Amino acid sequence: MNAADDTRTPSPFSPKLVLGVAIIVAGLVLTLDNLGLVQAHTLFKLWPLALVAVGIAKIRQDRQGSSTGGWFLVLGGAFLLLFTFGHGHLADALGPMLVVALGILIVTKALKQSRGIPPELARSDDFLQGTAIFGGFKRRVVTQAFKGGELTAIFGGYEVDLRQAAIENGQARIDVFVLFGGGEIRVPDGWEVVHRATAIAGALNDGTHHGPAPVEGRPRLVITGLILFGGTEVKS
């Protein structure tokens, strides 16, 4: 994918930077506690926020937004923060949370293996990739040699805009996986959309408007994959 914001300068918001800032803040809190100005033990209850910040930094650092480790840090930090200030037992929450995390990890690894995207294609700016886990993302594709893509939404969603893109060799394929989530793909008028995805307790809807060009002359977008308890809509 060749989005307009791909040429922006790299963000300084990195996991190492967040870790360094967290250590500085911890030192300042301890200093203020020694001076009797604050109560360090109360402020240190917010320590899970550091995990959330590091996770967000990892996600932002990944150009495709598919940092599984980053999402796990955000999710883990949020749960720890919730139960630090809640009345539940942390052990009771960690068990189910780890089961969910393990399942998501297995799913993402299985998708990577089954899709079998060649490394050189995955690195191409003309290939769309995006993963949303307990969150969402938006992509605007403007490449004139679009080669297809892969989209994943697990308890999350995505919005993809292909209206300024052109398909290389007349046909491209997007593989989607949606679990308890949803997505929207916008295509130019006149594209032919072929649905080959399987939907179980979900739906893949085609809301496109076909132009006057004959079927054999249209660019062709094939949607494959699996949709479980969610949906994806393709529209013009």
WOGI-V262021 format. One record per residue. N is the residue number from 1. PHI is phi as a letter, one per 20 degrees, with the letter a starting at -180 (* if undefined). Layout:
n:N phi:PHI
n:N phi:PHI
This chain:
n:1 phi:*
n:2 phi:c
n:3 phi:f
n:4 phi:f
n:5 phi:e
n:6 phi:f
n:7 phi:e
n:8 phi:f
n:9 phi:f
n:10 phi:g
n:11 phi:f
n:12 phi:f
n:13 phi:f
n:14 phi:d
n:15 phi:g
n:16 phi:f
n:17 phi:f
n:18 phi:f
n:19 phi:f
n:20 phi:f
n:21 phi:f
n:22 phi:f
n:23 phi:f
n:24 phi:f
n:25 phi:f
n:26 phi:f
n:27 phi:f
n:28 phi:f
n:29 phi:f
n:30 phi:f
n:31 phi:f
n:32 phi:f
n:33 phi:f
n:34 phi:f
n:35 phi:e
n:36 phi:m
n:37 phi:e
n:38 phi:c
n:39 phi:d
n:40 phi:f
n:41 phi:f
n:42 phi:f
n:43 phi:f
n:44 phi:f
n:45 phi:f
n:46 phi:e
n:47 phi:g
n:48 phi:f
n:49 phi:f
n:50 phi:f
n:51 phi:f
n:52 phi:f
n:53 phi:f
n:54 phi:f
n:55 phi:f
n:56 phi:f
n:57 phi:f
n:58 phi:f
n:59 phi:f
n:60 phi:f
n:61 phi:f
n:62 phi:e
n:63 phi:f
n:64 phi:e
n:65 phi:m
n:66 phi:d
n:67 phi:f
n:68 phi:f
n:69 phi:f
n:70 phi:f
n:71 phi:f
n:72 phi:f
n:73 phi:f
n:74 phi:f
n:75 phi:f
n:76 phi:f
n:77 phi:f
n:78 phi:f
n:79 phi:f
n:80 phi:f
n:81 phi:f
n:82 phi:f
n:83 phi:e
n:84 phi:f
n:85 phi:d
n:86 phi:e
n:87 phi:d
n:88 phi:e
n:89 phi:e
n:90 phi:f
n:91 phi:f
n:92 phi:f
n:93 phi:e
n:94 phi:f
n:95 phi:g
n:96 phi:f
n:97 phi:f
n:98 phi:f
n:99 phi:f
n:100 phi:f
n:101 phi:f
n:102 phi:f
n:103 phi:f
n:104 phi:f
n:105 phi:f
n:106 phi:f
n:107 phi:f
n:108 phi:f
n:109 phi:f
n:110 phi:f
n:111 phi:f
n:112 phi:f
n:113 phi:f
n:114 phi:f
n:115 phi:f
n:116 phi:l
n:117 phi:f
n:118 phi:g
n:119 phi:g
n:120 phi:f
n:121 phi:f
n:122 phi:f
n:123 phi:e
n:124 phi:f
n:125 phi:f
n:126 phi:e
n:127 phi:d
n:128 phi:e
n:129 phi:c
n:130 phi:a
n:131 phi:c
n:132 phi:c
n:133 phi:c
n:134 phi:l
n:135 phi:a
n:136 phi:b
n:137 phi:b
n:138 phi:c
n:139 phi:c
n:140 phi:d
n:141 phi:d
n:142 phi:c
n:143 phi:f
n:144 phi:e
n:145 phi:c
n:146 phi:f
n:147 phi:d
n:148 phi:o
n:149 phi:a
n:150 phi:b
n:151 phi:c
n:152 phi:c
n:153 phi:c
n:154 phi:c
n:155 phi:l
n:156 phi:b
n:157 phi:b
n:158 phi:b
n:159 phi:c
n:160 phi:c
n:161 phi:d
n:162 phi:d
n:163 phi:f
n:164 phi:d
n:165 phi:e
n:166 phi:c
n:167 phi:e
n:168 phi:f
n:169 phi:m
n:170 phi:n
n:171 phi:b
n:172 phi:b
n:173 phi:c
n:174 phi:d
n:175 phi:e
n:176 phi:d
n:177 phi:c
n:178 phi:c
n:179 phi:c
n:180 phi:l
n:181 phi:b
n:182 phi:a
n:183 phi:b
n:184 phi:c
n:185 phi:c
n:186 phi:d
n:187 phi:c
n:188 phi:f
n:189 phi:g
n:190 phi:n
n:191 phi:f
n:192 phi:e
n:193 phi:d
n:194 phi:d
n:195 phi:e
n:196 phi:c
n:197 phi:e
n:198 phi:d
n:199 phi:d
n:200 phi:c
n:201 phi:l
n:202 phi:b
n:203 phi:b
n:204 phi:c
n:205 phi:d
n:206 phi:d
n:207 phi:d
n:208 phi:e
n:209 phi:d
n:210 phi:e
n:211 phi:e
n:212 phi:f
n:213 phi:f
n:214 phi:f
n:215 phi:g
n:216 phi:f
n:217 phi:e
n:218 phi:e
n:219 phi:f
n:220 phi:d
n:221 phi:d
n:222 phi:d
n:223 phi:d
n:224 phi:c
n:225 phi:p
n:226 phi:c
n:227 phi:c
n:228 phi:c
n:229 phi:l
n:230 phi:a
n:231 phi:a
n:232 phi:c
n:233 phi:d
n:234 phi:d
n:235 phi:b
n:236 phi:e
